[in-house]
Amino acid sequence: MIIINNFNEYRSLEGQMIGISAWHTIDQDQINRFADATLDNQWIHTDKERAEKDGPFKSTIAHGYLTLSLIPYLWKQIADVRNVKMEINYGIENLKFGDAVPVNSEVKLQAMVKSVINLRGTVKAVVEAKLLIKDHIKPAYTGDVVFLYHFKD
């Protein structure tokens, strides 16, 4: 894990692949809880029998938005950004979904710092995030995650 204490330390990482999180298994319970929380109970995510019979992946798959929602959890395994008053998940740019995540897949986040700029005291960091799926060639997605930080000093 990399520790980032201030703007200058963050900026020194521009252009670098800074790490990969641990593997995280997305099981059916997590998929079902996400479906309940988001009211997205489409059968391809929640109906095991129908997904095995009629679905293109022969199993249920994780919601694309579920995989995106893992970014903060997995990012914190890669970078410990300290000395902040506030951190904001500002957005995701250039997002492309590349592959479905079948139930019980293991995924991990790979992160590269693309840019870090100081906007009059607000630090805007753009991190290329790739969600890798174990034993898959293509990532689940690739996108530029934008974080805003207000460092204490």
MDTraj code that builds the backbone (N, CA, C; nanometers):
import mdtraj as md
import numpy as np

residues = "MET ILE ILE ILE ASN ASN PHE ASN GLU TYR ARG SER LEU GLU GLY GLN MET ILE GLY ILE SER ALA TRP HIS THR ILE ASP GLN ASP GLN ILE ASN ARG PHE ALA ASP ALA THR LEU ASP ASN GLN TRP ILE HIS THR ASP LYS GLU ARG ALA GLU LYS ASP GLY PRO PHE LYS SER THR ILE ALA HIS GLY TYR LEU THR LEU SER LEU ILE PRO TYR LEU TRP LYS GLN ILE ALA ASP VAL ARG ASN VAL LYS MET GLU ILE ASN TYR GLY ILE GLU ASN LEU LYS PHE GLY ASP ALA VAL PRO VAL ASN SER GLU VAL LYS LEU GLN ALA MET VAL LYS SER VAL ILE ASN LEU ARG GLY THR VAL LYS ALA VAL VAL GLU ALA LYS LEU LEU ILE LYS ASP HIS ILE LYS PRO ALA TYR THR GLY ASP VAL VAL PHE LEU TYR HIS PHE LYS ASP".split()
xyz = np.array([
    [0.0849, -0.1177, 0.0000],
    [0.0000, 0.0000, 0.0000],
    [0.0893, 0.1238, 0.0000],
    [0.0456, 0.2221, -0.0773],
    [0.1186, 0.3483, -0.0842],
    [0.0518, 0.4486, 0.0089],
    [0.1327, 0.5298, 0.0753],
    [0.0815, 0.6336, 0.1642],
    [0.1043, 0.7685, 0.0975],
    [-0.0007, 0.8490, 0.0941],
    [0.0046, 0.9817, 0.0330],
    [-0.0361, 1.0818, 0.1405],
    [0.0539, 1.1749, 0.1715],
    [0.0298, 1.2703, 0.2790],
    [-0.0096, 1.4096, 0.2327],
    [0.0187, 1.4439, 0.1067],
    [-0.0080, 1.5799, 0.0611],
    [-0.0086, 1.5858, -0.0915],
    [-0.0360, 1.7057, -0.1427],
    [-0.0436, 1.7273, -0.2871],
    [0.0859, 1.6873, -0.3570],
    [0.2004, 1.7310, -0.3048],
    [0.3281, 1.7036, -0.3725],
    [0.3569, 1.5545, -0.3810],
    [0.3279, 1.4809, -0.2748],
    [0.3477, 1.3355, -0.2792],
    [0.2554, 1.2714, -0.3826],
    [0.1310, 1.3180, -0.3871],
    [0.0347, 1.2642, -0.4841],
    [0.0825, 1.2947, -0.6266],
    [0.1218, 1.4176, -0.6483],
    [0.1636, 1.4591, -0.7830],
    [0.2861, 1.3823, -0.8307],
    [0.3738, 1.3442, -0.7394],
    [0.4949, 1.2698, -0.7776],
    [0.4610, 1.1312, -0.8331],
    [0.3365, 1.0878, -0.8152],
    [0.2941, 0.9556, -0.8628],
    [0.2322, 0.9594, -1.0028],
    [0.2194, 1.0776, -1.0620],
    [0.1587, 1.0890, -1.1948],
    [0.2278, 0.9960, -1.2944],
    [0.1437, 0.9251, -1.3700],
    [0.1950, 0.8352, -1.4730],
    [0.2378, 0.6991, -1.4223],
    [0.2227, 0.6750, -1.2932],
    [0.2677, 0.5482, -1.2347],
    [0.1503, 0.4561, -1.2018],
    [0.1707, 0.3279, -1.2281],
    [0.0785, 0.2258, -1.1788],
    [0.1170, 0.2067, -1.0324],
    [0.0262, 0.2412, -0.9431],
    [0.0661, 0.2450, -0.8020],
    [0.0254, 0.1221, -0.7217],
    [-0.0558, 0.0344, -0.7790],
    [-0.0863, -0.0846, -0.7022],
    [-0.2077, -0.1601, -0.7505],
    [-0.2247, -0.2738, -0.6860],
    [-0.3364, -0.3639, -0.7125],
    [-0.3914, -0.4088, -0.5779],
    [-0.5215, -0.4084, -0.5649],
    [-0.5863, -0.4504, -0.4401],
    [-0.5785, -0.6016, -0.4241],
    [-0.6269, -0.6473, -0.3112],
    [-0.6446, -0.7911, -0.2891],
    [-0.7645, -0.8389, -0.3707],
    [-0.7723, -0.9687, -0.3908],
    [-0.8884, -1.0272, -0.4582],
    [-1.0114, -1.0143, -0.3695],
    [-1.1246, -0.9912, -0.4314],
    [-1.2530, -0.9862, -0.3615],
    [-1.3510, -1.0753, -0.4377],
    [-1.4155, -1.1682, -0.3685],
    [-1.5126, -1.2569, -0.4308],
    [-1.6514, -1.1942, -0.4251],
    [-1.7154, -1.1877, -0.5407],
    [-1.8530, -1.1385, -0.5484],
    [-1.9445, -1.2605, -0.5506],
    [-2.0098, -1.2859, -0.4380],
    [-2.0961, -1.4042, -0.4283],
    [-2.2430, -1.3657, -0.4498],
    [-2.3285, -1.4650, -0.4528],
    [-2.4703, -1.4400, -0.4801],
    [-2.5352, -1.3568, -0.3704],
    [-2.4923, -1.3750, -0.2470],
    [-2.5487, -1.2965, -0.1382],
    [-2.5221, -1.1471, -0.1599],
    [-2.3996, -1.1128, -0.1998],
    [-2.3673, -0.9723, -0.2251],
    [-2.4495, -0.9187, -0.3433],
    [-2.4628, -0.9991, -0.4480],
    [-2.5429, -0.9594, -0.5640],
    [-2.6883, -0.9365, -0.5217],
    [-2.7437, -1.0272, -0.4438],
    [-2.8836, -1.0137, -0.3989],
    [-2.9030, -0.8908, -0.3108],
    [-2.8087, -0.8652, -0.2207],
    [-2.8194, -0.7484, -0.1337],
    [-2.8115, -0.6195, -0.2158],
    [-2.7252, -0.6182, -0.3169],
    [-2.7167, -0.5017, -0.4048],
    [-2.8470, -0.4842, -0.4828],
    [-2.9016, -0.5944, -0.5329],
    [-3.0290, -0.5886, -0.6057],
    [-3.1387, -0.5304, -0.5170],
    [-3.1447, -0.5759, -0.3923],
    [-3.2461, -0.5241, -0.2994],
    [-3.2250, -0.3757, -0.2709],
    [-3.0989, -0.3357, -0.2518],
    [-3.0701, -0.1959, -0.2189],
    [-3.1009, -0.1022, -0.3351],
    [-3.0826, -0.1494, -0.4569],
    [-3.1006, -0.0632, -0.5743],
    [-3.2321, -0.0866, -0.6480],
    [-3.3097, -0.1836, -0.6007],
    [-3.4360, -0.2214, -0.6635],
    [-3.4158, -0.2717, -0.8071],
    [-3.2985, -0.3275, -0.8327],
    [-3.2657, -0.3832, -0.9641],
    [-3.2581, -0.5346, -0.9511],
    [-3.3745, -0.5992, -0.9598],
    [-3.3834, -0.7436, -0.9411],
    [-3.3950, -0.8190, -1.0736],
    [-3.3326, -0.7668, -1.1774],
    [-3.3357, -0.8343, -1.3072],
    [-3.2872, -0.9785, -1.2916],
    [-3.3539, -1.0703, -1.3589],
    [-3.3278, -1.2139, -1.3414],
    [-3.1837, -1.2525, -1.3707],
    [-3.1159, -1.1830, -1.4595],
    [-2.9779, -1.2199, -1.4933],
    [-2.8845, -1.2062, -1.3721],
    [-2.9314, -1.1280, -1.2728],
    [-2.8523, -1.1100, -1.1505],
    [-2.9000, -1.1988, -1.0358],
    [-3.0312, -1.2256, -1.0301],
    [-3.0859, -1.2850, -0.9075],
    [-3.1516, -1.4216, -0.9223],
    [-3.1801, -1.4641, -1.0424],
    [-3.2500, -1.5912, -1.0629],
    [-3.1516, -1.6956, -1.1171],
    [-3.0938, -1.7724, -1.0259],
    [-2.9888, -1.8683, -1.0617],
    [-3.0363, -1.9685, -1.1672],
    [-3.1523, -2.0266, -1.1470],
    [-3.2021, -2.1295, -1.2384],
    [-3.2250, -2.0728, -1.3792],
    [-3.2903, -1.9588, -1.3861],
    [-3.3165, -1.8993, -1.5173],
    [-3.1865, -1.8543, -1.5848],
    [-3.0961, -1.7984, -1.5079],
    [-2.9679, -1.7535, -1.5646],
    [-2.8892, -1.8717, -1.6199],
    [-2.8912, -1.9840, -1.5482],
    [-2.8204, -2.1038, -1.5966],
    [-2.8844, -2.1574, -1.7239],
    [-3.0176, -2.1504, -1.7320],
    [-3.0910, -2.2067, -1.8452],
    [-3.0949, -2.1116, -1.9654],
    [-3.1312, -1.9853, -1.9405],
    [-3.1581, -1.8910, -2.0486],
    [-3.0520, -1.7831, -2.0673],
    [-2.9653, -1.7654, -1.9706],
    [-2.8706, -1.6540, -1.9759],
    [-2.7488, -1.6815, -2.0617],
    [-2.6910, -1.5786, -2.1186],
    [-2.5738, -1.5960, -2.2043],
    [-2.4474, -1.6395, -2.1290],
    [-2.4449, -1.6226, -1.9962],
    [-2.3260, -1.6543, -1.9183],
    [-2.3396, -1.7849, -1.8397],
    [-2.4578, -1.8463, -1.8466],
    [-2.4873, -1.9747, -1.7796],
    [-2.4721, -1.9666, -1.6280],
    [-2.4792, -1.8453, -1.5755],
    [-2.4831, -1.8222, -1.4306],
    [-2.5321, -1.6799, -1.4108],
    [-2.5643, -1.6450, -1.2884],
    [-2.5956, -1.5062, -1.2602],
    [-2.4668, -1.4247, -1.2736],
    [-2.4840, -1.2947, -1.2931],
    [-2.3693, -1.2041, -1.3026],
    [-2.3909, -1.0862, -1.2087],
    [-2.2816, -1.0266, -1.1677],
    [-2.2878, -0.9071, -1.0837],
    [-2.3383, -0.7887, -1.1659],
    [-2.4111, -0.7003, -1.1024],
    [-2.4527, -0.5751, -1.1654],
    [-2.3265, -0.4946, -1.1994],
    [-2.3292, -0.4287, -1.3124],
    [-2.2174, -0.3397, -1.3450],
    [-2.1968, -0.2345, -1.2372],
    [-2.3075, -0.1789, -1.1871],
    [-2.2957, -0.0767, -1.0831],
    [-2.2472, -0.1341, -0.9502],
    [-2.2730, -0.2605, -0.9244],
    [-2.2157, -0.3236, -0.8048],
    [-2.0637, -0.3237, -0.8163],
    [-2.0126, -0.3617, -0.9344],
    [-1.8663, -0.3666, -0.9507],
    [-1.8066, -0.2271, -0.9365],
    [-1.8770, -0.1251, -0.9848],
    [-1.8279, 0.0120, -0.9678],
    [-1.8298, 0.0541, -0.8218],
    [-1.9310, 0.0078, -0.7485],
    [-1.9431, 0.0483, -0.6080],
    [-1.8301, -0.0071, -0.5223],
    [-1.7551, -0.1020, -0.5740],
    [-1.6410, -0.1578, -0.5007],
    [-1.5172, -0.0687, -0.5063],
    [-1.5187, 0.0326, -0.5938],
    [-1.3994, 0.1161, -0.6096],
    [-1.3499, 0.1743, -0.4778],
    [-1.4317, 0.2417, -0.3956],
    [-1.3772, 0.2979, -0.2709],
    [-1.3139, 0.1917, -0.1802],
    [-1.3788, 0.0781, -0.1663],
    [-1.3268, -0.0303, -0.0815],
    [-1.1924, -0.0811, -0.1344],
    [-1.1849, -0.1090, -0.2626],
    [-1.0615, -0.1633, -0.3202],
    [-0.9525, -0.0567, -0.3301],
    [-0.9894, 0.0684, -0.3588],
    [-0.8933, 0.1788, -0.3666],
    [-0.8208, 0.1969, -0.2331],
    [-0.8950, 0.1830, -0.1236],
    [-0.8336, 0.2013, 0.0086],
    [-0.7328, 0.0911, 0.0418],
    [-0.7340, -0.0183, -0.0328],
    [-0.6316, -0.1225, -0.0171],
    [-0.5044, -0.0868, -0.0945],
    [-0.5165, 0.0044, -0.1887],
    [-0.4037, 0.0443, -0.2729],
    [-0.3359, 0.1693, -0.2188],
    [-0.4161, 0.2687, -0.1811],
    [-0.3621, 0.3975, -0.1376],
    [-0.4263, 0.4420, -0.0074],
    [-0.3421, 0.4871, 0.0829],
    [-0.3875, 0.5465, 0.2080],
    [-0.3594, 0.6960, 0.1971],
    [-0.4627, 0.7725, 0.1629],
    [-0.4471, 0.9167, 0.1483],
    [-0.4755, 0.9797, 0.2843],
    [-0.3714, 1.0339, 0.3446],
    [-0.3793, 1.0855, 0.4813],
    [-0.3822, 1.2375, 0.4829],
    [-0.4069, 1.2908, 0.5995],
    [-0.3999, 1.4343, 0.6226],
    [-0.5059, 1.5091, 0.5412],
    [-0.6239, 1.4485, 0.5270],
    [-0.7296, 1.5139, 0.4505],
    [-0.8453, 1.5567, 0.5419],
    [-0.8992, 1.6731, 0.5119],
    [-1.0188, 1.7210, 0.5804],
    [-1.1417, 1.6561, 0.5186],
    [-1.1342, 1.6370, 0.3846],
    [-1.2483, 1.5807, 0.3144],
    [-1.2004, 1.5163, 0.1848],
    [-1.2659, 1.4051, 0.1511],
    [-1.2404, 1.3336, 0.0253],
    [-1.3754, 1.3141, -0.0429],
    [-1.3806, 1.3447, -0.1727],
    [-1.5060, 1.3341, -0.2467],
    [-1.4848, 1.2439, -0.3674],
    [-1.5738, 1.1453, -0.3828],
    [-1.5779, 1.0671, -0.5067],
    [-1.6501, 1.1547, -0.6079],
    [-1.5757, 1.2147, -0.7004],
    [-1.6299, 1.3187, -0.7868],
    [-1.6914, 1.2645, -0.9148],
    [-1.6400, 1.1518, -0.9643],
    [-1.6986, 1.0972, -1.0864],
    [-1.6102, 0.9926, -1.1512],
    [-1.6603, 0.9405, -1.2618],
    [-1.5854, 0.8444, -1.3426],
    [-1.5990, 0.8891, -1.4876],
    [-1.4862, 0.9051, -1.5535],
    [-1.4840, 0.9479, -1.6925],
    [-1.4364, 0.8322, -1.7801],
    [-1.4786, 0.8335, -1.9038],
    [-1.4315, 0.7352, -2.0030],
    [-1.4523, 0.5911, -1.9582],
    [-1.5632, 0.5645, -1.8930],
    [-1.5909, 0.4297, -1.8426],
    [-1.6339, 0.3379, -1.9564],
    [-1.5732, 0.2213, -1.9602],
    [-1.6125, 0.1173, -2.0562],
    [-1.6209, -0.0151, -1.9814],
    [-1.7361, -0.0810, -1.9910],
    [-1.7491, -0.2156, -1.9381],
    [-1.6924, -0.3112, -2.0425],
    [-1.6063, -0.4024, -1.9999],
    [-1.5402, -0.4922, -2.0936],
    [-1.5848, -0.6362, -2.0857],
    [-1.6280, -0.6806, -1.9673],
    [-1.6646, -0.8206, -1.9501],
    [-1.7593, -0.8332, -1.8309],
    [-1.8496, -0.9285, -1.8395],
    [-1.9406, -0.9571, -1.7285],
    [-1.8648, -1.0268, -1.6159],
    [-1.9147, -1.0094, -1.4945],
    [-1.8541, -1.0717, -1.3767],
    [-1.9492, -1.1803, -1.3264],
    [-1.9219, -1.3058, -1.3614],
    [-2.0080, -1.4149, -1.3153],
    [-2.0049, -1.4291, -1.1630],
    [-2.1141, -1.4788, -1.1067],
    [-2.1213, -1.5026, -0.9634],
    [-2.0006, -1.5853, -0.9189],
    [-1.9517, -1.5567, -0.8002],
    [-1.8368, -1.6203, -0.7363],
    [-1.7037, -1.5906, -0.8043],
    [-1.7010, -1.4894, -0.8906],
    [-1.5740, -1.4455, -0.9493],
    [-1.4938, -1.3673, -0.8470],
    [-1.3629, -1.3745, -0.8636],
    [-1.2726, -1.2924, -0.7844],
    [-1.2308, -1.1746, -0.8711],
    [-1.2369, -1.0562, -0.8111],
    [-1.1980, -0.9349, -0.8813],
    [-1.0957, -0.8584, -0.7973],
    [-1.0137, -0.7773, -0.8668],
    [-0.9220, -0.6877, -0.7969],
    [-0.9048, -0.5621, -0.8797],
    [-0.8736, -0.4524, -0.8118],
    [-0.8600, -0.3227, -0.8756],
    [-0.7130, -0.2922, -0.9005],
    [-0.6844, -0.2479, -1.0217],
    [-0.5503, -0.2001, -1.0580],
    [-0.5611, -0.0501, -1.0788],
    [-0.4677, 0.0272, -1.0218],
    [-0.4788, 0.1725, -1.0266],
    [-0.3512, 0.2381, -1.0762],
    [-0.3695, 0.3353, -1.1677],
    [-0.2597, 0.4172, -1.2169],
    [-0.2996, 0.5636, -1.2021],
    [-0.2126, 0.6434, -1.1452],
    [-0.2405, 0.7855, -1.1296],
    [-0.2155, 0.8549, -1.2633],
    [-0.3201, 0.9111, -1.3203],
    [-0.3082, 0.9788, -1.4500],
    [-0.2704, 1.1261, -1.4345],
    [-0.3370, 1.1943, -1.3422],
    [-0.3049, 1.3357, -1.3227],
    [-0.3447, 1.3795, -1.1821],
    [-0.2737, 1.4804, -1.1338],
    [-0.3030, 1.5403, -1.0040],
    [-0.2811, 1.6908, -1.0196],
    [-0.3869, 1.7667, -0.9966],
    [-0.3735, 1.9121, -1.0079],
    [-0.4329, 1.9788, -0.8847],
    [-0.3813, 2.0974, -0.8549],
    [-0.4297, 2.1760, -0.7427],
    [-0.5194, 2.2858, -0.7982],
    [-0.6460, 2.2807, -0.7628],
    [-0.7440, 2.3801, -0.8065],
    [-0.7731, 2.4754, -0.6907],
    [-0.6832, 2.5665, -0.6652],
    [-0.6978, 2.6645, -0.5565],
    [-0.7302, 2.5975, -0.4226],
    [-0.6534, 2.4978, -0.3872],
    [-0.6700, 2.4321, -0.2578],
    [-0.7445, 2.3003, -0.2621],
    [-0.8128, 2.2733, -0.3701],
    [-0.8777, 2.1434, -0.3886],
    [-0.7912, 2.0619, -0.4829],
    [-0.7503, 1.9453, -0.4386],
    [-0.6661, 1.8586, -0.5206],
    [-0.7562, 1.7641, -0.5982],
    [-0.7416, 1.7677, -0.7304],
    [-0.8177, 1.6792, -0.8186],
    [-0.7230, 1.5718, -0.8701],
    [-0.7527, 1.4484, -0.8345],
    [-0.6716, 1.3346, -0.8771],
    [-0.7543, 1.2478, -0.9710],
    [-0.6953, 1.2139, -1.0846],
    [-0.7601, 1.1256, -1.1807],
    [-0.6803, 0.9952, -1.1811],
    [-0.7494, 0.8868, -1.1477],
    [-0.6856, 0.7561, -1.1344],
    [-0.7509, 0.6600, -1.2334],
    [-0.6688, 0.6032, -1.3225],
    [-0.7214, 0.5005, -1.4118],
    [-0.7445, 0.3738, -1.3307],
    [-0.8691, 0.3288, -1.3292],
    [-0.9074, 0.2102, -1.2530],
    [-0.9471, 0.0993, -1.3493],
    [-0.8889, -0.0164, -1.3285],
    [-0.9233, -0.1354, -1.4069],
    [-0.9647, -0.2431, -1.3093],
    [-1.0846, -0.2982, -1.3284],
    [-1.1280, -0.4085, -1.2441],
    [-1.0968, -0.5386, -1.3174],
    [-1.0001, -0.6107, -1.2660],
    [-0.9563, -0.7362, -1.3261],
    [-1.0384, -0.8509, -1.2699],
    [-1.0697, -0.9470, -1.3547],
    [-1.1448, -1.0660, -1.3148],
    [-1.0502, -1.1850, -1.3268],
    [-1.0387, -1.2614, -1.2187],
    [-0.9489, -1.3774, -1.2191],
    [-0.9857, -1.4721, -1.3336],
    [-0.8848, -1.5139, -1.4082],
    [-0.8974, -1.6082, -1.5201],
    [-0.9732, -1.5522, -1.6400],
    [-0.9873, -1.4198, -1.6489],
    [-1.0474, -1.3546, -1.7653],
    [-0.9412, -1.2672, -1.8320],
    [-0.9451, -1.2597, -1.9612],
    [-0.8494, -1.1761, -2.0342],
    [-0.8884, -1.0290, -2.0249],
    [-1.0163, -1.0003, -2.0468],
    [-1.0625, -0.8616, -2.0470],
    [-1.1034, -0.8185, -1.9063],
    [-1.0780, -0.6916, -1.8726],
    [-1.1241, -0.6415, -1.7426],
    [-1.2754, -0.6228, -1.7419],
    [-1.3332, -0.6218, -1.6228],
    [-1.4761, -0.5930, -1.6092],
    [-1.5048, -0.4513, -1.6574],
    [-1.4146, -0.3586, -1.6255],
    [-1.4262, -0.2210, -1.6746],
    [-1.2923, -0.1516, -1.6641],
    [-1.2842, -0.0420, -1.7373],
    [-1.1738, 0.0524, -1.7277],
    [-1.2356, 0.1913, -1.7287],
    [-1.1884, 0.2763, -1.6398],
    [-1.2388, 0.4126, -1.6355],
    [-1.1472, 0.5006, -1.5535],
    [-1.1634, 0.6299, -1.5697],
    [-1.0840, 0.7267, -1.4954],
    [-1.1665, 0.7780, -1.3779],
    [-1.1280, 0.7361, -1.2578],
    [-1.1974, 0.7763, -1.1364],
    [-1.1417, 0.9111, -1.0921],
    [-1.2311, 1.0037, -1.0631],
    [-1.1904, 1.1379, -1.0224],
    [-1.2214, 1.1562, -0.8741],
    [-1.1161, 1.1858, -0.7987],
    [-1.1278, 1.2131, -0.6554],
    [-1.0943, 1.3596, -0.6312],
    [-1.1642, 1.4216, -0.5379],
    [-1.1284, 1.5548, -0.4902],
    [-1.0866, 1.5432, -0.3444],
    [-0.9762, 1.6103, -0.3095],
    [-0.9232, 1.6074, -0.1729],
    [-0.9024, 1.7490, -0.1237],
    [-0.9318, 1.7670, 0.0031],
    [-0.8963, 1.8899, 0.0736],
    [-0.7984, 1.8473, 0.1822],
    [-0.6681, 1.8714, 0.1579],
    [-0.5657, 1.8363, 0.2556],
    [-0.5654, 1.9382, 0.3679],
    [-0.5259, 1.8938, 0.4869],
    [-0.5246, 1.9809, 0.6047],
    [-0.4188, 2.0908, 0.5926],
    [-0.3058, 2.0585, 0.5322],
    [-0.2036, 2.1636, 0.5141],
    [-0.1274, 2.1445, 0.3882],
])
top = md.Topology()
chain = top.add_chain()
for i, resn in enumerate(residues, 1):
    res = top.add_residue(resn, chain, resSeq=i)
    for name in ("N", "CA", "C"):
        top.add_atom(name, md.element.get_by_symbol(name[0]), res)
traj = md.Trajectory(xyz[None], top)
